[in-house]
Amino acid sequence: MADPLALFGYETLGPIASGAFSQVVRARQVGSGGEVAVKSWTRAKLARAPHHVAAMKAEVGVLRLLQQSRHPNIANMVELLESRSLIFLVLEYCNGAPA
């Protein structure tokens, strides 16, 4: 199966977490080699649960507002990507190690 992030210049490295309507994976930006976390939603699942669409939009909206502050204690949003079947929220990767 092809990596759905390859279209956007990322390579999936492995899973971080999974829920009923989204999943989070660790990925690498192919050009820079920088690691990111990518949360994805399947459009088909979202279509069956309008309340999850509202929650996703609220999450993205808050992260867009916080993106300007570049706060060191927040996994800041890098970009929002969309394909025909998936929506991807690319975030800074936080490995849990002390700074």
Rosetta blueprint (number, residue, H / E / L):
1 M L
2 A L
3 D L
4 P L
5 L L
6 A H
7 L H
8 F H
9 G L
10 Y E
11 E E
12 T E
13 L E
14 G E
15 P E
16 I E
17 A E
18 S E
19 G L
20 A L
21 F L
22 S E
23 Q E
24 V E
25 V E
26 R E
27 A E
28 R E
29 Q E
30 V L
31 G L
32 S L
33 G L
34 G L
35 E E
36 V E
37 A E
38 V E
39 K E
40 S E
41 W E
42 T E
43 R H
44 A H
45 K H
46 L H
47 A H
48 R L
49 A L
50 P H
51 H H
52 H H
53 V H
54 A H
55 A H
56 M H
57 K H
58 A H
59 E H
60 V H
61 G H
62 V H
63 L H
64 R H
65 L H
66 L H
67 Q H
68 Q L
69 S L
70 R L
71 H L
72 P L
73 N L
74 I L
75 A L
76 N L
77 M E
78 V E
79 E E
80 L E
81 L E
82 E E
83 S L
84 R L
85 S L
86 L E
87 I E
88 F E
89 L E
90 V E
91 L E
92 E E
93 Y L
94 C L
95 N L
96 G L
97 A L
98 P L
99 A L
